[in-house]
Amino acid sequence: MDEARIDALLARRKSLEEARDPWLPTWEELSDYVLPRKNSFRGRTSSRGRAGDEKIYDSTPCHALDLLGAALGGLLTNPCLPWFRVRARDKRLADQEGVRTYVSEATERMAALFNSEASGFQAAAHELYLDVVLLGTGVLYVEADAECAVRFSARPLSEVCVAEDVRGVVDTVLRTYELTARQAASQWGEACSEETRRKAGERPEEPVEILHAVFPRADRDPLGLGNRNFPFASVYVELGARRVLEESGYLEMPYMVPRWSKAAGEVYGRGPGLTALSDIRVLNAMSRTALMAAEKMSDPPLMVPDDGFLGPIRSGPGGLSYYRAGSGDRIEALPVAVDLKATESMMAARRDSIRAIFLNDQLQPPGAPVLSATEALIRQSEKMRVLGPVLGRMQTEFLAPLVNRVFNILLRSGELPPLPGGVARRDLVIDYASPVARAQKQYEAQTLTQAMTYLAPLMQGGDSLGLMDNFDTDRIARHAVELFGAPEDYLLPERDVRAARVRALGPAQEDGGEEPSSVVP
């Protein structure tokens, strides 16, 4: 990469940082009040190793954030539930035995990767959800790895600048971060500047500033070979030396940048943390004032005469203060009239408001009794109505691109079985099974149950009226497997079902007899 292209890249970085700058004070304040360990904005490296909770007088916002972040993990990427599946695009292709076995095995291997400790997905995803809820925007990097096939890592928002394409999809990420000289030399070797290589030997822990830029490649040859012709360019630059360390490319966007919600014309998102910021400020101010009031009540100011005592006034436990004999002067406490109950009532209202903004009342109703299966389903659907718009954006910007990139990496690295004969990558679809879709399917199952319950009195003693002739029971059976997410290889191919019926019903079927559609296999 020549000097002109480096200058253009650094100029774009400066432009994107200027567009991001108005957000930094808000992100810094949110981190100070709610999640100080995530506060690395404006180069606050001096705060490393400190608690950073000097502004926090009430932990309600911190707990509310943790609860919503954990709830998102349970709803979207729960390791105990199937939240994606590999399937054939064409239903006729899906009935082929080799295809059915392949999609089941591919789904199992991907699930094992997401749940493995080596990939780090669950830890990185939780950090991402906290950023999305608090700051409105999160960043997850998905990279191929020689040891565990795919590695996931959440990136601090303070390191990242992003830009969108005409459709509002993030297609450009410029990340500025630090490595030690030893780490940089280990990763890029001779590509590093002479100064960095010298530091690696003399001062190995001295930081080196690195820029990683990922953006659509406009000058590529779609039919060309090599990563220089991939859709997304990847450039690592050593900023201090203005030196390109590595230039390559990606077939898919490696950075997932989900936003909680987004105002028109804005690139960065807005989350519940921003909505609750005014309540958080007031709650902390109230808590600080209440502490001061309580301290005054327990250790009130004293009123003493200016010349009636000998020596200093000692107001501590067991302290002795001497006064002149015969003097009527005494030490008296200054009356402090504070209604702490009213203050606590006002603080409780603010806490409830913050919990409601973070959806804690919807996700974990206080004092919820033991629920039946039907009641649990109704409550789950209520959660889906509240989170529906957010889950839709998370699916579009995070989960669907995530499962597609992971599948493609595993396929290219040979971690998945070879595709069956006659099947191409475009014939397979990797679906994210969103909780909204699962709730809709459960409602579909309920409607079928209700219909059968309604018709049951008419079929007592047998279906003399032939009501079941109105139903395609084969379709109902297959749809039930789909509704409840059972593995596709549980079902026999339709041709095998027809062959079994022909054998069971005799040769009349083979002579052209009509196969009843309502026979249950």
C-alpha positions as CSV (number, residue, x, y, z in Angstrom):
1,M,0.0,0.0,0.0
2,D,1.5,3.3,-1.1
3,E,1.8,6.5,0.9
4,A,-1.3,8.0,-0.8
5,R,-3.5,5.2,0.2
6,I,-2.2,5.2,3.8
7,D,-2.9,9.0,3.9
8,A,-6.5,8.3,2.6
9,L,-7.0,5.6,5.2
10,L,-5.8,7.8,8.1
11,A,-7.9,10.7,6.8
12,R,-11.0,8.5,6.8
13,R,-10.2,7.4,10.3
14,K,-10.0,11.0,11.5
15,S,-13.3,11.8,9.8
16,L,-15.0,8.8,11.5
17,E,-13.6,9.7,14.9
18,E,-14.9,13.3,14.5
19,A,-18.3,11.9,13.7
20,R,-18.1,9.7,16.8
21,D,-16.8,12.4,19.2
22,P,-20.2,13.8,20.2
23,W,-21.2,10.4,21.6
24,L,-18.1,10.0,23.8
25,P,-19.2,12.2,26.8
26,T,-22.5,10.3,27.0
27,W,-20.8,6.9,26.8
28,E,-18.2,7.9,29.4
29,E,-20.9,9.1,31.8
30,L,-23.0,5.9,31.4
31,S,-19.9,3.8,32.1
32,D,-19.1,5.9,35.2
33,Y,-22.5,5.4,36.7
34,V,-23.3,1.8,35.6
35,L,-20.3,-0.2,34.4
36,P,-17.0,1.5,35.3
37,R,-14.9,-1.5,34.3
38,K,-16.0,-0.9,30.6
39,N,-15.0,2.8,30.7
40,S,-12.0,3.2,28.4
41,F,-13.2,6.3,26.5
42,R,-10.9,9.3,25.8
43,G,-7.8,7.2,26.5
44,R,-8.5,6.7,30.3
45,T,-5.6,4.3,30.7
46,S,-4.8,5.8,34.1
47,S,-8.0,4.2,35.5
48,R,-6.7,0.6,34.9
49,G,-6.6,-1.4,38.1
50,R,-9.0,1.0,39.9
51,A,-12.6,0.2,40.8
52,G,-13.7,3.4,39.1
53,D,-17.0,3.5,41.0
54,E,-16.5,6.9,42.7
55,K,-19.8,8.2,41.2
56,I,-21.9,5.2,42.1
57,Y,-24.0,5.6,45.3
58,D,-26.7,3.1,44.3
59,S,-26.2,-0.2,42.5
60,T,-29.7,-0.6,41.2
61,P,-28.7,0.4,37.6
62,C,-25.8,-2.0,37.7
63,H,-28.0,-4.9,38.7
64,A,-30.7,-3.9,36.2
65,L,-28.1,-3.9,33.4
66,D,-26.8,-7.3,34.4
67,L,-30.3,-8.8,34.5
68,L,-31.3,-7.5,31.0
69,G,-27.9,-8.6,29.6
70,A,-28.4,-12.1,31.0
71,A,-32.0,-12.2,29.8
72,L,-30.9,-11.4,26.2
73,G,-28.3,-14.2,26.4
74,G,-31.0,-16.6,27.6
75,L,-33.5,-15.5,24.9
76,L,-31.1,-15.2,21.9
77,T,-28.2,-17.6,22.3
78,N,-29.1,-19.9,25.1
79,P,-26.6,-22.8,25.2
80,C,-29.3,-25.1,26.5
81,L,-31.7,-24.5,23.6
82,P,-31.3,-24.9,19.8
83,W,-31.2,-21.4,18.5
84,F,-30.1,-22.0,14.9
85,R,-30.3,-24.8,12.3
86,V,-28.8,-25.8,9.0
87,R,-31.4,-26.9,6.4
88,A,-31.8,-27.5,2.7
89,R,-33.3,-24.6,0.7
90,D,-35.4,-27.0,-1.4
91,K,-37.8,-29.4,0.3
92,R,-37.3,-32.1,-2.3
93,L,-33.6,-31.9,-1.7
94,A,-34.1,-32.0,2.1
95,D,-35.7,-35.5,1.7
96,Q,-32.5,-37.0,0.4
97,E,-30.9,-39.3,3.0
98,G,-27.4,-37.8,2.6
99,V,-28.6,-34.2,2.9
100,R,-30.7,-35.0,6.0
101,T,-27.7,-36.6,7.7
102,Y,-25.4,-33.7,6.6
103,V,-27.6,-30.9,8.0
104,S,-28.0,-32.6,11.3
105,E,-24.3,-33.2,11.8
106,A,-23.5,-29.6,10.6
107,T,-25.9,-28.2,13.2
108,E,-24.4,-30.3,16.0
109,R,-20.9,-29.3,15.2
110,M,-21.8,-25.6,15.1
111,A,-23.6,-25.9,18.4
112,A,-20.6,-27.6,19.9
113,L,-18.3,-24.8,18.7
114,F,-20.6,-22.1,20.2
115,N,-20.7,-23.9,23.5
116,S,-17.0,-24.7,23.7
117,E,-14.7,-22.9,26.1
118,A,-11.9,-22.5,23.6
119,S,-14.0,-20.4,21.2
120,G,-15.0,-18.0,23.9
121,F,-18.5,-17.3,22.4
122,Q,-20.6,-17.3,25.5
123,A,-18.3,-14.9,27.4
124,A,-17.9,-12.6,24.4
125,A,-21.6,-12.6,23.7
126,H,-22.4,-11.6,27.3
127,E,-20.0,-8.7,27.1
128,L,-21.6,-7.7,23.8
129,Y,-25.1,-7.7,25.3
130,L,-24.0,-5.5,28.1
131,D,-22.6,-3.0,25.6
132,V,-25.7,-3.1,23.5
133,V,-28.0,-2.5,26.4
134,L,-25.9,0.2,28.1
135,L,-24.3,2.1,25.2
136,G,-26.7,1.1,22.4
137,T,-23.9,-0.4,20.2
138,G,-21.8,-3.5,20.6
139,V,-18.9,-5.0,18.6
140,L,-18.0,-8.7,18.2
141,Y,-15.1,-9.9,16.1
142,V,-15.4,-13.4,14.5
143,E,-12.1,-14.7,13.2
144,A,-10.8,-18.0,11.9
145,D,-8.5,-19.7,14.3
146,A,-6.0,-22.6,13.8
147,E,-6.6,-24.1,17.2
148,C,-10.4,-23.9,17.7
149,A,-11.6,-23.2,14.1
150,V,-13.4,-20.0,15.1
151,R,-12.7,-17.5,17.9
152,F,-15.0,-14.8,19.2
153,S,-14.0,-11.6,21.0
154,A,-16.0,-8.6,22.1
155,R,-14.2,-5.3,21.2
156,P,-14.5,-2.1,23.4
157,L,-16.6,0.5,21.7
158,S,-14.0,3.1,22.6
159,E,-11.6,1.4,20.0
160,V,-14.1,1.3,17.1
161,C,-15.4,3.7,14.5
162,V,-18.0,2.5,12.0
163,A,-19.8,3.6,8.8
164,E,-22.9,2.3,7.0
165,D,-23.7,1.5,3.4
166,V,-26.7,2.9,1.6
167,R,-29.0,0.3,3.2
168,G,-28.0,1.2,6.8
169,V,-25.8,-1.9,7.3
170,V,-22.4,-1.4,8.9
171,D,-19.9,-2.3,6.3
172,T,-16.8,-0.3,7.5
173,V,-15.0,-0.8,10.8
174,L,-11.8,1.0,11.8
175,R,-10.4,-0.2,15.1
176,T,-7.5,1.5,16.9
177,Y,-6.0,-0.5,19.7
178,E,-2.7,-1.2,21.4
179,L,-0.4,-4.2,21.5
180,T,2.9,-4.6,23.3
181,A,6.0,-4.5,21.1
182,R,6.6,-8.2,21.8
183,Q,3.1,-9.1,20.7
184,A,3.3,-7.0,17.5
185,A,6.7,-8.5,16.6
186,S,5.4,-12.0,17.3
187,Q,2.4,-11.5,15.0
188,W,4.0,-9.7,12.1
189,G,7.7,-10.2,12.4
190,E,9.8,-8.5,9.8
191,A,6.7,-6.5,8.6
192,C,7.0,-4.4,11.8
193,S,9.1,-1.2,11.8
194,E,12.7,-1.4,12.9
195,E,11.8,0.7,16.0
196,T,9.1,-1.9,17.1
197,R,11.5,-4.8,16.5
198,R,14.1,-3.0,18.6
199,K,11.6,-2.4,21.4
200,A,10.5,-6.0,21.3
201,G,14.1,-6.9,22.4
202,E,14.8,-4.0,24.8
203,R,11.4,-2.9,26.2
204,P,9.0,-5.7,25.2
205,E,6.0,-4.4,27.2
206,E,6.0,-0.9,25.6
207,P,2.7,-0.3,23.7
208,V,2.5,0.0,20.0
209,E,-0.6,1.6,18.4
210,I,-2.3,-0.5,15.7
211,L,-5.1,0.3,13.2
212,H,-7.2,-2.5,11.8
213,A,-9.4,-1.3,8.9
214,V,-12.1,-3.5,7.4
215,F,-14.1,-2.0,4.5
216,P,-15.7,-3.0,1.1
217,R,-13.0,-3.4,-1.5
218,A,-14.0,-1.3,-4.5
219,D,-11.0,-2.2,-6.8
220,R,-11.2,-6.0,-6.7
221,D,-11.7,-8.5,-9.5
222,P,-14.7,-10.7,-8.6
223,L,-13.2,-13.5,-10.6
224,G,-9.7,-13.0,-9.4
225,L,-7.8,-15.4,-7.0
226,G,-6.3,-14.5,-3.6
227,N,-7.6,-12.6,-0.6
228,R,-6.8,-9.3,-2.3
229,N,-9.9,-9.9,-4.4
230,F,-12.2,-10.8,-1.5
231,P,-15.3,-8.5,-0.9
232,F,-13.9,-6.9,2.3
233,A,-10.4,-5.5,2.6
234,S,-8.4,-6.0,5.8
235,V,-5.5,-3.7,6.5
236,Y,-3.3,-3.5,9.6
237,V,-1.2,-0.3,10.0
238,E,1.4,0.5,12.6
239,L,0.3,4.1,13.3
240,G,3.5,5.4,14.8
241,A,5.6,4.4,11.8
242,R,2.9,4.7,9.2
243,R,3.7,1.3,8.1
244,V,1.4,-1.4,6.6
245,L,1.8,-4.6,8.6
246,E,-0.6,-6.8,6.7
247,E,-3.1,-6.4,3.8
248,S,-5.6,-9.2,3.1
249,G,-9.3,-9.6,2.9
250,Y,-12.5,-11.4,4.2
251,L,-15.2,-13.2,2.3
252,E,-17.7,-12.0,5.0
253,M,-17.8,-9.0,7.3
254,P,-15.8,-10.2,10.4
255,Y,-17.2,-7.5,12.7
256,M,-20.8,-7.8,14.0
257,V,-22.1,-4.4,15.1
258,P,-25.6,-4.7,16.5
259,R,-27.5,-1.6,17.7
260,W,-30.4,-1.7,20.3
261,S,-32.3,1.0,18.4
262,K,-31.3,3.8,16.1
263,A,-32.5,7.3,15.4
264,A,-32.9,8.3,11.7
265,G,-29.6,9.6,10.3
266,E,-27.5,8.2,13.2
267,V,-24.9,5.5,12.9
268,Y,-24.5,4.5,16.6
269,G,-27.4,3.1,18.6
270,R,-29.3,4.2,21.6
271,G,-30.0,1.7,24.4
272,P,-32.0,1.6,27.6
273,G,-29.0,3.0,29.4
274,L,-29.4,6.3,27.6
275,T,-33.1,6.4,28.3
276,A,-32.5,5.8,32.0
277,L,-29.5,8.2,32.3
278,S,-31.5,11.1,33.8
279,D,-33.1,8.8,36.4
280,I,-29.6,7.3,37.2
281,R,-28.2,10.8,37.8
282,V,-31.0,11.8,40.1
283,L,-30.9,8.5,42.0
284,N,-27.2,8.8,42.7
285,A,-27.7,12.5,43.8
286,M,-30.5,11.4,46.1
287,S,-28.4,8.6,47.6
288,R,-25.5,10.9,48.2
289,T,-27.7,13.5,49.9
290,A,-29.5,10.8,52.0
291,L,-26.1,9.5,53.2
292,M,-25.1,13.0,54.1
293,A,-28.4,13.5,56.0
294,A,-28.0,10.2,57.8
295,E,-24.5,11.1,58.8
296,K,-25.6,14.4,60.2
297,M,-28.3,12.6,62.2
298,S,-25.8,10.1,63.7
299,D,-23.1,12.7,64.2
300,P,-24.8,16.1,64.3
301,P,-23.0,19.4,64.3
302,L,-22.3,20.7,67.9
303,M,-23.1,24.1,69.4
304,V,-20.5,25.1,72.0
305,P,-19.7,28.4,73.7
306,D,-16.6,30.2,72.5
307,D,-14.9,30.4,76.0
308,G,-16.6,28.0,78.4
309,F,-14.4,25.0,77.9
310,L,-10.8,24.1,78.7
311,G,-8.9,22.5,75.8
312,P,-10.3,21.1,72.6
313,I,-13.8,19.6,72.3
314,R,-13.7,15.8,71.9
315,S,-17.0,14.5,70.4
316,G,-15.8,10.9,69.7
317,P,-16.7,7.8,71.8
318,G,-15.4,8.1,75.3
319,G,-14.1,11.6,74.7
320,L,-13.7,14.0,77.6
321,S,-14.3,17.8,77.3
322,Y,-13.4,19.9,80.4
323,Y,-15.4,23.1,81.2
324,R,-14.8,25.7,83.9
325,A,-16.3,24.9,87.3
326,G,-19.5,26.9,88.0
327,S,-20.1,27.5,84.3
328,G,-23.5,26.7,83.0
329,D,-22.4,26.3,79.5
330,R,-22.9,22.8,77.9
331,I,-22.3,21.2,74.6
332,E,-25.5,20.8,72.6
333,A,-26.3,19.2,69.2
334,L,-27.6,21.4,66.5
335,P,-31.1,20.2,65.6
336,V,-31.2,18.3,62.3
337,A,-34.7,17.8,60.9
338,V,-34.6,15.2,58.0
339,D,-37.4,13.0,56.8
340,L,-35.5,10.0,55.6
341,K,-38.7,8.1,55.0
342,A,-39.8,10.6,52.3
343,T,-36.3,10.5,50.8
344,E,-36.4,6.7,50.7
345,S,-39.8,6.8,49.1
346,M,-38.5,9.1,46.3
347,M,-35.5,6.9,45.8
348,A,-37.7,3.8,45.5
349,A,-39.7,5.4,42.8
350,R,-36.5,6.2,40.8
351,R,-35.3,2.6,41.3
352,D,-38.6,1.3,40.0
353,S,-38.4,3.6,37.0
354,I,-34.8,2.4,36.2
355,R,-35.9,-1.3,36.5
356,A,-38.8,-0.7,34.2
357,I,-36.6,1.0,31.6
358,F,-34.3,-2.0,31.7
359,L,-37.4,-4.2,31.3
360,N,-36.7,-6.0,34.6
361,D,-40.4,-5.9,35.5
362,Q,-41.2,-7.8,32.2
363,L,-38.3,-10.3,32.4
364,Q,-38.5,-11.1,36.1
365,P,-41.9,-10.1,37.7
366,P,-41.5,-9.7,41.4
367,G,-43.0,-12.5,43.5
368,A,-44.0,-14.5,40.4
369,P,-45.7,-17.7,41.4
370,V,-45.1,-21.2,40.0
371,L,-46.7,-21.2,36.5
372,S,-48.4,-23.8,34.5
373,A,-47.2,-24.6,31.0
374,T,-49.9,-22.5,29.4
375,E,-49.3,-19.5,31.7
376,A,-45.5,-19.8,31.1
377,L,-46.2,-19.7,27.3
378,I,-48.4,-16.6,27.7
379,R,-45.7,-14.9,29.8
380,Q,-43.1,-15.8,27.2
381,S,-45.3,-14.3,24.4
382,E,-45.6,-11.1,26.5
383,K,-41.8,-10.8,26.7
384,M,-41.7,-11.3,22.9
385,R,-44.1,-8.4,22.4
386,V,-41.9,-6.1,24.5
387,L,-38.6,-7.2,23.0
388,G,-39.9,-7.8,19.4
389,P,-38.5,-4.8,17.7
390,V,-35.1,-5.1,19.5
391,L,-34.9,-8.8,18.7
392,G,-35.6,-8.1,15.1
393,R,-32.7,-5.7,14.8
394,M,-30.4,-8.1,16.8
395,Q,-31.3,-10.9,14.4
396,T,-30.6,-8.8,11.3
397,E,-27.4,-7.1,12.5
398,F,-25.9,-9.8,14.7
399,L,-27.3,-13.3,14.8
400,A,-28.0,-14.1,11.1
401,P,-24.6,-12.8,9.9
402,L,-23.0,-14.6,12.8
403,V,-24.3,-18.1,12.1
404,N,-23.6,-17.7,8.3
405,R,-20.0,-16.6,8.9
406,V,-19.3,-19.4,11.3
407,F,-20.8,-22.0,9.0
408,N,-18.7,-20.7,6.1
409,I,-15.5,-20.7,8.1
410,L,-16.1,-24.2,9.3
411,L,-16.9,-25.4,5.7
412,R,-13.7,-23.7,4.3
413,S,-11.5,-25.1,7.0
414,G,-12.7,-28.7,6.6
415,E,-14.3,-28.8,10.1
416,L,-17.6,-29.9,8.5
417,P,-18.1,-33.0,6.5
418,P,-17.9,-32.6,2.7
419,L,-21.1,-31.5,1.0
420,P,-23.2,-34.4,-0.3
421,G,-23.0,-35.1,-4.0
422,G,-25.1,-32.7,-6.1
423,V,-25.4,-30.2,-3.3
424,A,-23.7,-26.7,-3.4
425,R,-23.3,-24.2,-0.6
426,R,-26.1,-22.1,-2.1
427,D,-28.5,-25.0,-1.6
428,L,-28.1,-24.8,2.2
429,V,-29.6,-22.2,4.5
430,I,-28.5,-21.4,8.0
431,D,-31.5,-20.1,9.9
432,Y,-31.4,-18.3,13.2
433,A,-34.3,-19.6,15.3
434,S,-35.4,-16.4,17.0
435,P,-37.5,-16.6,20.2
436,V,-40.2,-14.6,18.3
437,A,-40.4,-17.3,15.7
438,R,-40.5,-20.0,18.3
439,A,-43.4,-18.2,20.1
440,Q,-45.3,-17.9,16.9
441,K,-44.8,-21.7,16.2
442,Q,-46.0,-22.5,19.7
443,Y,-49.2,-20.5,19.0
444,E,-49.7,-22.4,15.8
445,A,-49.4,-25.6,17.8
446,Q,-52.0,-24.3,20.3
447,T,-54.5,-23.5,17.4
448,L,-54.3,-27.1,16.2
449,T,-54.8,-28.4,19.7
450,Q,-57.8,-26.1,20.2
451,A,-59.3,-27.2,16.9
452,M,-59.0,-30.9,17.8
453,T,-60.5,-30.2,21.2
454,Y,-63.5,-28.5,19.6
455,L,-64.1,-31.3,17.2
456,A,-63.6,-34.1,19.8
457,P,-67.2,-34.3,20.9
458,L,-68.3,-34.9,17.3
459,M,-65.9,-37.9,17.0
460,Q,-66.9,-39.8,20.1
461,G,-67.2,-43.5,19.3
462,G,-65.3,-43.1,16.0
463,D,-65.2,-40.6,13.1
464,S,-68.5,-41.6,11.6
465,L,-68.9,-38.2,9.9
466,G,-65.5,-38.4,8.3
467,L,-64.2,-35.2,9.8
468,M,-60.6,-36.3,9.7
469,D,-60.9,-36.5,5.9
470,N,-60.6,-32.7,6.0
471,F,-57.1,-32.9,7.5
472,D,-53.8,-33.8,5.9
473,T,-52.5,-35.7,8.8
474,D,-49.1,-36.3,7.2
475,R,-48.7,-32.6,6.9
476,I,-49.7,-32.1,10.5
477,A,-47.2,-34.7,11.7
478,R,-44.3,-33.1,9.7
479,H,-45.4,-29.6,10.7
480,A,-45.4,-30.6,14.4
481,V,-41.8,-31.7,14.1
482,E,-41.0,-28.3,12.6
483,L,-43.0,-26.4,15.2
484,F,-41.1,-27.9,18.2
485,G,-37.7,-27.8,16.6
486,A,-37.1,-31.6,16.6
487,P,-34.1,-32.7,14.4
488,E,-35.0,-33.3,10.8
489,D,-33.5,-36.8,10.7
490,Y,-36.2,-37.9,13.1
491,L,-38.6,-38.0,10.1
492,L,-38.5,-40.6,7.4
493,P,-38.4,-39.3,3.8
494,E,-41.9,-39.1,2.3
495,R,-41.1,-41.7,-0.3
496,D,-40.1,-44.2,2.4
497,V,-43.4,-43.5,4.2
498,R,-45.3,-44.2,1.0
499,A,-43.3,-47.4,0.4
500,A,-44.1,-48.6,3.9
501,R,-47.8,-48.0,3.4
502,V,-47.8,-49.9,0.1
503,R,-46.2,-52.9,1.9
504,A,-48.7,-52.7,4.7
505,L,-51.8,-52.2,2.6
506,G,-50.9,-54.9,0.0
507,P,-50.4,-55.1,-3.7
508,A,-53.6,-53.2,-4.4
509,Q,-51.7,-50.1,-3.8
510,E,-49.1,-51.1,-6.4
511,D,-51.8,-51.6,-9.0
512,G,-52.9,-48.0,-8.8
513,G,-55.1,-48.1,-5.8
514,E,-55.7,-44.7,-4.3
515,E,-53.6,-43.9,-1.2
516,P,-55.7,-42.4,1.5
517,S,-54.2,-39.1,2.6
518,S,-55.4,-39.2,6.1
519,V,-53.8,-42.4,7.2
520,V,-51.5,-41.7,10.1
521,P,-48.1,-43.5,9.6
